[in-house]
Protein backbone atom coordinates (compact mmCIF):
# COMPACT_ATOMS: atom_id res chain seq x y z
CA UNK A 1 0.00 0.00 0.00
CA UNK A 2 1.22 3.49 -0.89
CA UNK A 3 -0.20 6.55 0.85
CA UNK A 4 0.69 9.95 -0.61
CA UNK A 5 0.71 13.24 1.31
CA UNK A 6 0.72 16.82 -0.07
CA UNK A 7 4.15 17.67 1.40
CA UNK A 8 7.03 16.38 3.54
CA UNK A 9 6.00 18.66 6.39
CA UNK A 10 2.46 17.22 6.47
CA UNK A 11 3.80 13.67 6.23
CA UNK A 12 6.35 14.16 9.00
CA UNK A 13 3.77 15.89 11.21
CA UNK A 14 1.38 12.94 10.86
CA UNK A 15 4.12 10.37 11.52
CA UNK A 16 5.24 12.27 14.62
CA UNK A 17 1.68 12.38 15.95
CA UNK A 18 1.07 8.69 15.21
CA UNK A 19 4.26 7.68 17.00
CA UNK A 20 3.35 9.64 20.15
CA UNK A 21 1.66 7.73 22.94
CA UNK A 22 -1.52 9.25 24.34
CA UNK A 23 -2.59 8.67 27.92
CA UNK A 24 -0.58 5.48 28.23
CA UNK A 25 -2.27 3.93 25.19
CA UNK A 26 -0.08 2.35 22.49
CA UNK A 27 0.86 4.73 19.72
CA UNK A 28 -1.13 4.41 16.50
CA UNK A 29 2.16 3.70 14.75
CA UNK A 30 2.33 0.40 16.61
CA UNK A 31 -0.89 -0.77 14.94
CA UNK A 32 0.66 -0.03 11.54
CA UNK A 33 3.78 -2.06 12.30
CA UNK A 34 1.71 -4.90 13.72
CA UNK A 35 -0.43 -5.25 10.59
CA UNK A 36 2.32 -4.76 8.01
CA UNK A 37 5.74 -6.35 7.75
CA UNK A 38 7.33 -3.00 6.98
CA UNK A 39 6.15 0.57 7.44
CA UNK A 40 8.30 2.95 5.44
CA UNK A 41 8.47 6.74 5.28
CA UNK A 42 9.84 8.31 2.12
CA UNK A 43 13.21 9.90 2.91
CA UNK A 44 14.04 13.43 1.88
CA UNK A 45 17.48 12.28 0.74
CA UNK A 46 17.87 10.42 -2.57
CA UNK A 47 20.81 8.50 -1.07
CA UNK A 48 18.41 6.40 1.00
CA UNK A 49 15.94 5.67 -1.80
CA UNK A 50 17.48 2.39 -2.96
CA UNK A 51 17.47 0.89 0.53
CA UNK A 52 13.88 2.03 1.11
CA UNK A 53 12.64 0.42 -2.09
CA UNK A 54 14.47 -2.83 -1.36
CA UNK A 55 13.06 -2.98 2.17
CA UNK A 56 9.54 -2.40 0.86
CA UNK A 57 9.85 -5.04 -1.89
CA UNK A 58 11.42 -7.63 0.44
CA UNK A 59 8.58 -7.27 2.95
CA UNK A 60 5.94 -7.64 0.23
CA UNK A 61 7.61 -10.73 -1.24
CA UNK A 62 7.85 -12.31 2.21
CA UNK A 63 4.06 -12.29 2.37
CA UNK A 64 3.93 -9.87 5.32
CA UNK A 65 2.94 -6.89 3.19
CA UNK A 66 4.20 -3.32 3.46
CA UNK A 67 2.93 0.22 3.81
CA UNK A 68 4.79 3.21 2.42
CA UNK A 69 4.07 6.85 3.24
CA UNK A 70 5.24 9.12 0.42
CA UNK A 71 4.83 12.60 -1.00
CA UNK A 72 3.30 13.82 -4.26
CA UNK A 73 6.00 14.82 -6.74
CA UNK A 74 8.45 12.97 -4.51
CA UNK A 75 10.87 10.18 -5.25
CA UNK A 76 8.35 7.34 -4.86
CA UNK A 77 5.36 8.89 -6.62
CA UNK A 78 7.07 9.31 -10.01
CA UNK A 79 9.51 7.28 -12.06
CA UNK A 80 9.62 4.09 -9.97
CA UNK A 81 7.67 1.01 -11.01
CA UNK A 82 5.87 -1.22 -8.50
CA UNK A 83 4.33 -3.85 -10.75
CA UNK A 84 1.79 -6.46 -9.75
CA UNK A 85 1.92 -7.60 -6.11
CA UNK A 86 4.42 -4.89 -5.16
CA UNK A 87 1.51 -2.44 -5.04
CA UNK A 88 -2.16 -3.32 -4.79
CA UNK A 89 -3.46 -0.03 -3.38
CA UNK A 90 -2.74 3.69 -3.53
CA UNK A 91 -4.34 6.21 -1.18
CA UNK A 92 -4.14 9.87 -2.20
CA UNK A 93 -4.67 12.44 0.54
CA UNK A 94 -5.82 15.91 -0.46
CA UNK A 95 -5.21 17.75 -3.73
CA UNK A 96 -1.54 18.80 -3.97
CA UNK A 97 -1.73 22.32 -5.36
CA UNK A 98 1.66 24.07 -5.25
CA UNK A 99 2.27 26.64 -2.52
CA UNK A 100 0.38 29.63 -3.89
CA UNK A 101 2.69 32.18 -2.22
CA UNK A 102 5.96 30.50 -3.19
CA UNK A 103 8.06 33.03 -5.10
CA UNK A 104 8.78 30.64 -7.98
CA UNK A 105 5.12 29.69 -8.32
CA UNK A 106 4.04 33.34 -8.31
CA UNK A 107 6.67 34.19 -10.95
CA UNK A 108 5.70 31.24 -13.14
CA UNK A 109 2.00 32.14 -13.06
CA UNK A 110 2.77 35.75 -13.96
CA UNK A 111 5.08 34.71 -16.79
CA UNK A 112 2.47 32.34 -18.23
CA UNK A 113 -0.20 35.03 -18.10
CA UNK A 114 2.12 37.46 -19.85
CA UNK A 115 3.02 34.86 -22.49
CA UNK A 116 -0.65 34.14 -23.21
CA UNK A 117 -1.14 37.86 -23.80
CA UNK A 118 1.81 37.86 -26.21
CA UNK A 119 4.07 39.94 -23.99
CA UNK A 120 6.95 37.45 -23.82
CA UNK A 121 7.47 36.63 -27.46
CA UNK A 122 5.95 33.17 -26.97
CA UNK A 123 3.09 31.67 -28.95
CA UNK A 124 -0.07 31.61 -26.83
CA UNK A 125 -0.88 28.20 -28.30
CA UNK A 126 2.00 26.56 -26.44
CA UNK A 127 1.50 28.24 -23.06
CA UNK A 128 -1.20 27.72 -20.44
CA UNK A 129 -2.61 30.67 -18.53
CA UNK A 130 -1.19 30.96 -15.02
CA UNK A 131 -4.25 29.57 -13.24
CA UNK A 132 -4.54 26.61 -15.61
CA UNK A 133 -0.84 25.82 -15.21
CA UNK A 134 -1.20 26.00 -11.42
CA UNK A 135 -4.17 23.58 -11.36
CA UNK A 136 -2.48 21.19 -13.77
CA UNK A 137 0.46 20.69 -11.40
CA UNK A 138 -1.88 19.20 -8.80
CA UNK A 139 -3.80 16.97 -11.18
CA UNK A 140 -0.64 15.71 -12.86
CA UNK A 141 0.88 14.83 -9.48
CA UNK A 142 -2.19 12.82 -8.46
CA UNK A 143 -2.32 10.93 -11.74
CA UNK A 144 1.37 10.09 -11.40
CA UNK A 145 0.82 8.80 -7.87
CA UNK A 146 -2.17 6.67 -8.90
CA UNK A 147 -0.05 5.18 -11.67
CA UNK A 148 2.23 3.48 -9.10
CA UNK A 149 -0.47 0.84 -8.71
CA UNK A 150 -1.60 0.10 -12.27
CA UNK A 151 1.49 -0.57 -14.40
CA UNK A 152 0.10 -2.60 -17.33
CA UNK A 153 -3.24 -3.69 -18.79
CA UNK A 154 -3.37 -6.90 -16.73
CA UNK A 155 -2.43 -5.23 -13.46
CA UNK A 156 -5.04 -4.44 -10.81
CA UNK A 157 -5.42 -2.57 -7.55
CA UNK A 158 -7.53 -0.19 -5.47
CA UNK A 159 -7.19 3.59 -5.80
CA UNK A 160 -8.61 5.83 -3.07
CA UNK A 161 -8.93 9.61 -3.38
CA UNK A 162 -9.58 11.06 0.07
CA UNK A 163 -10.79 14.59 -0.56
CA UNK A 164 -14.34 15.86 -1.06
CA UNK A 165 -13.23 18.09 -3.94
CA UNK A 166 -12.99 15.08 -6.28
CA UNK A 167 -16.70 14.42 -5.84
CA UNK A 168 -19.62 15.60 -7.97
CA UNK A 169 -22.04 16.27 -5.11
CA UNK A 170 -21.81 17.70 -1.64
CA UNK A 171 -21.00 21.05 -0.11
CA UNK A 172 -17.24 20.78 -0.71
CA UNK A 173 -17.30 18.99 -4.06
CA UNK A 174 -15.54 20.61 -7.02
CA UNK A 175 -16.01 17.90 -9.65
CA UNK A 176 -12.26 17.43 -9.99
CA UNK A 177 -12.76 13.86 -11.21
CA UNK A 178 -12.77 15.24 -14.74
CA UNK A 179 -9.04 15.93 -14.35
CA UNK A 180 -8.13 12.32 -13.69
CA UNK A 181 -6.64 10.18 -16.45
CA UNK A 182 -9.27 9.22 -19.04
CA UNK A 183 -9.02 5.51 -18.26
CA UNK A 184 -9.72 6.12 -14.56
CA UNK A 185 -12.76 8.40 -14.83
CA UNK A 186 -15.38 5.76 -15.85
CA UNK A 187 -14.27 3.53 -12.97
CA UNK A 188 -14.59 6.09 -10.17
CA UNK A 189 -17.23 5.47 -7.49
CA UNK A 190 -18.13 8.12 -4.92
CA UNK A 191 -18.70 7.22 -1.26
CA UNK A 192 -21.13 7.90 0.11
CA UNK A 193 -22.90 7.60 -3.20
CA UNK A 194 -24.71 10.76 -4.38
CA UNK A 195 -28.10 9.13 -3.72
CA UNK A 196 -27.07 8.27 -0.17
CA UNK A 197 -25.89 11.83 0.43
CA UNK A 198 -29.23 13.21 -0.73
CA UNK A 199 -31.17 10.81 1.52
CA UNK A 200 -28.98 11.72 4.48
CA UNK A 201 -29.56 15.44 3.92
CA UNK A 202 -33.35 15.07 3.68
Protein Blocks (a to p, Z undefined) as FASTA:
>chain_A
ZZddfbfklmmmmmmmmmpcgehiacfklmmmmmpmbdcdddfblklmmmmmmmmmmmmm
nonopaddddehilklgopacehjlogbdcdehjddddfklmklmmmmmmmmmmmnopno
pafklpccfklmmmmmmmmmmmmmmmmmmmbfkbccddddddfklpmgdjkbghlmmmpc
fklmmmpccdddfklmmmmmZZ
